[in-house]
């Protein structure tokens, strides 16, 4: 699994990340071997340990089942529900 494939699948599920090189990465910069997660987005929304743990579980499910489009769609809906409970801007 490459960073490019992982980031593409995670983005489809509305989990923001980007492909990222790792030290002594054997993959070229357009592919990479790793990903980078933007944790400030989670803290800005007010996520705590419970929510971040859930996101980590979703990430694991996606990268271990990268071809499962049904799983990806299910997680996408769960991500939308989670984010609706933690809006970036509240009135």
C-alpha positions as CSV (number, residue, x, y, z in Angstrom):
1,X,0.0,0.0,0.0
2,X,1.4,3.4,-1.0
3,X,0.8,6.7,0.6
4,X,-0.9,7.9,-2.5
5,X,-3.4,5.0,-2.5
6,X,-4.1,5.4,1.2
7,X,-4.6,9.2,1.0
8,X,-6.9,8.8,-2.0
9,X,-9.1,6.3,-0.2
10,X,-9.1,8.2,3.1
11,X,-10.0,11.5,1.3
12,X,-12.9,9.7,-0.4
13,X,-14.2,8.9,3.1
14,X,-13.8,12.6,4.1
15,X,-10.8,11.9,6.3
16,X,-8.3,14.6,5.4
17,X,-4.7,13.6,5.0
18,X,-2.0,13.7,2.3
19,X,0.6,11.4,1.1
20,X,3.9,12.0,2.7
21,X,7.4,10.7,2.4
22,X,9.1,8.8,5.2
23,X,12.8,8.8,6.1
24,X,14.7,7.1,3.4
25,X,11.5,6.6,1.5
26,X,12.0,4.0,-1.3
27,X,9.0,5.4,-3.2
28,X,9.1,8.6,-5.4
29,X,7.6,11.8,-4.1
30,X,4.5,11.5,-6.2
31,X,3.7,8.1,-4.7
32,X,5.3,8.0,-1.2
33,X,5.2,5.3,1.5
34,X,3.4,7.3,4.2
35,X,0.6,9.7,5.0
36,X,0.3,12.8,7.2
37,X,-2.8,13.5,9.2
38,X,-3.8,17.1,10.1
39,X,-4.5,16.8,13.8
40,X,-5.2,20.5,14.2
41,X,-8.4,20.0,12.3
42,X,-9.5,17.5,14.9
43,X,-8.7,19.8,17.8
44,X,-10.4,22.8,16.1
45,X,-13.6,20.8,16.0
46,X,-13.3,19.9,19.6
47,X,-12.6,16.2,19.1
48,X,-11.3,14.4,22.3
49,X,-9.8,11.0,22.8
50,X,-13.0,9.1,22.0
51,X,-13.4,10.8,18.6
52,X,-9.8,10.6,17.6
53,X,-9.8,6.9,18.6
54,X,-12.8,6.4,16.3
55,X,-11.1,8.1,13.4
56,X,-8.0,5.9,14.0
57,X,-10.2,2.9,13.8
58,X,-11.8,4.1,10.5
59,X,-8.3,4.8,9.1
60,X,-7.2,1.2,10.0
61,X,-10.4,-0.3,8.5
62,X,-9.9,1.6,5.2
63,X,-6.2,0.9,4.8
64,X,-6.7,-2.8,5.6
65,X,-9.6,-3.1,3.2
66,X,-8.5,-0.6,0.5
67,X,-10.6,-2.2,-2.2
68,X,-13.9,-2.4,-0.3
69,X,-16.0,0.5,-1.7
70,X,-19.0,-0.4,0.4
71,X,-17.0,-0.1,3.6
72,X,-15.6,3.3,2.3
73,X,-19.1,4.6,1.7
74,X,-20.3,3.4,5.2
75,X,-17.4,5.1,6.9
76,X,-17.9,8.3,4.8
77,X,-21.5,8.5,6.3
78,X,-20.2,7.9,9.8
79,X,-17.6,10.7,9.3
80,X,-20.3,13.1,8.1
81,X,-22.4,12.2,11.2
82,X,-19.4,12.8,13.5
83,X,-18.5,16.1,11.9
84,X,-22.1,17.3,12.1
85,X,-21.9,17.0,15.9
86,X,-18.7,19.0,16.0
87,X,-19.1,21.9,13.5
88,X,-16.1,24.1,12.7
89,X,-18.1,27.2,13.3
90,X,-20.9,27.3,15.9
91,X,-23.4,30.1,16.2
